[in-house]
Amino acid sequence: MKKFVLEFLRRGLIASGIGPIVLAIVYLILQQTAAVEALSVNQVCIGIFSITALAFVAGGMNSIYQIERLPLMVAILIHGGVLYIGYLGTYLLNDWLDFGVMPIVVFSAIFVVGYIVIWVIIYSIIKRNADKLNKILKQKQQSTKDILKNR
C-alpha cells in the first residue's frame, strides 16, 4: 500500500503541474472564439485550484494499475469512476456544465464513450505489441530447436 501511495503522489505531482497550463490554453482559446470576454479573479482562482486538483487525481489514479492483486476490470472501473466524479465535479464547480439532468446525462454519455474509445485504442496497441513479441519468441524458439536438432 505504501508503494501505491508514493506512486500516486509522484504521478499526481507531475500531472498537477500540467493542469494549470491546459487551463490557460483553454481560456486563451475561449477568449479568441469570443466565448469568454472576461473572467473574474474568483473564476480564475477556482479554475486553477480545481484543475490542479483534478490533474493531481487523474495523474495519480494511473498508479492503480500497478496493484498486481487487483483484477484489471476492477482497476478500470475504479479508475473510470474516480475520473468521472472528478471531471463532473470540476465542470460543475467551474460552471462549465449546467447543473441539470440533461447536461449531466450528455456529459456522462460523452465521458463513457470517450473512456471506452481510449481503452480500445490502448488495448489495440498492447495487443499488437504482444502479438509482435509472441511472433519473435516463436521464431527464436524455432531457431533454437533447429540449432539443437542439427547438432
C-alpha positions in Angstrom: 0.0 0.0 0.0 2.9 2.3 0.8 4.3 1.8 -2.7 0.9 2.7 -4.2 0.6 5.9 -2.2 4.1 7.0 -3.1 3.5 6.3 -6.8 0.1 8.1 -6.6 1.8 11.1 -5.1 4.6 11.1 -7.6 2.4 10.8 -10.6 -0.1 13.3 -9.1 2.5 15.9 -8.5 3.9 15.5 -12.1 0.4 15.9 -13.6 -0.7 18.7 -11.3 1.9 21.0 -12.9 0.4 20.4 -16.3 -3.2 21.1 -15.3 -3.0 24.9 -15.0 -1.1 25.1 -18.3 -4.0 23.3 -20.0 -6.5 25.6 -18.3 -4.6 28.7 -19.5 -4.7 27.3 -23.1 -8.4 26.6 -22.8 -9.1 30.1 -21.5 -7.0 31.6 -24.4 -8.9 29.6 -26.9 -12.2 30.6 -25.4 -11.1 34.3 -25.5 -10.2 34.0 -29.2 -13.5 32.4 -30.1 -15.3 35.2 -28.2 -17.0 32.6 -25.9 -15.4 34.4 -22.9 -14.7 38.0 -22.8 -13.5 38.4 -19.2 -13.1 36.3 -16.2 -13.3 37.4 -12.6 -10.5 36.7 -10.2 -12.7 34.2 -8.4 -13.3 32.3 -11.6 -9.6 32.2 -12.4 -8.7 31.0 -8.9 -11.4 28.4 -8.8 -10.3 27.2 -12.2 -6.7 27.0 -11.3 -7.3 25.2 -8.0 -9.8 22.8 -9.4 -7.8 21.9 -12.5 -4.7 21.4 -10.4 -6.6 19.1 -8.0 -8.2 17.2 -11.0 -4.8 16.8 -12.7 -3.3 15.5 -9.5 -6.0 12.9 -9.0 -6.1 11.9 -12.7 -2.3 11.6 -12.8 -2.2 9.7 -9.5 -5.0 7.3 -10.4 -2.9 5.8 -13.1 -0.9 4.1 -10.4 -3.9 1.9 -9.6 -2.8 -0.4 -12.5 0.3 -1.3 -10.6 -1.6 -3.1 -7.9 -1.0 -6.6 -9.1 -3.6 -8.4 -7.0 -6.3 -6.1 -8.3 -8.1 -7.5 -11.3 -7.8 -5.4 -14.4 -11.5 -4.8 -14.9 -11.8 -3.7 -11.2 -8.9 -1.3 -11.7 -10.5 0.1 -14.9 -13.8 0.6 -13.1 -12.2 2.3 -10.1 -10.1 4.5 -12.4 -13.0 5.4 -14.6 -15.3 6.1 -11.6 -12.8 8.3 -9.9 -12.1 10.2 -13.1 -15.8 10.6 -13.9 -16.6 12.0 -10.4 -13.5 14.3 -10.6 -14.3 15.7 -14.1 -18.0 16.1 -13.3 -17.3 17.8 -10.1 -14.8 20.1 -11.7 -17.1 21.0 -14.6 -20.0 21.8 -12.2 -17.8 23.7 -9.8 -16.4 25.9 -12.6 -19.9 26.4 -14.2 -18.6 24.8 -17.4 -21.6 22.4 -17.2 -25.1 23.5 -16.2 -26.5 21.6 -13.2 -29.4 19.7 -14.6 -30.4 16.2 -15.6 -29.9 16.6 -19.4 -26.5 18.3 -19.2 -25.2 15.6 -16.8 -26.6 12.8 -18.9 -25.0 14.2 -22.1 -21.7 14.7 -20.2 -21.9 11.2 -18.8 -22.5 9.7 -22.3 -19.6 11.6 -23.8 -17.4 10.6 -20.9 -18.2 6.9 -21.1 -17.8 6.9 -24.9 -14.5 8.7 -24.7 -13.2 6.5 -21.9 -14.2 3.3 -23.9 -12.6 4.7 -27.1 -9.3 5.4 -25.3 -9.3 1.9 -23.7 -10.0 0.3 -27.1 -7.0 2.2 -28.6 -4.8 1.2 -25.6 -6.0 -2.4 -25.9 -5.3 -2.5 -29.6 -1.8 -1.1 -29.2 -0.9 -3.5 -26.4 -2.4 -6.5 -28.3 -0.4 -5.6 -31.4 2.8 -5.3 -29.4 2.1 -8.5 -27.6 1.5 -10.3 -30.9 4.8 -9.0 -32.3 6.6 -10.2 -29.2 5.0 -13.6 -29.4 5.9 -13.9 -33.1 9.6 -13.0 -32.3 9.6 -15.5 -29.4 8.2 -18.3 -31.6 10.8 -17.5 -34.3 13.6 -17.6 -31.6 12.2 -20.9 -30.2 12.0 -22.4 -33.7 15.6 -21.3 -34.5 16.8 -22.7 -31.2 15.0 -26.1 -31.9 16.6 -26.1 -35.4 20.1 -25.5 -34.0 19.7 -28.2 -31.4 18.3 -30.6 -34.0 21.2 -30.1 -36.3 23.8 -30.9 -33.6 
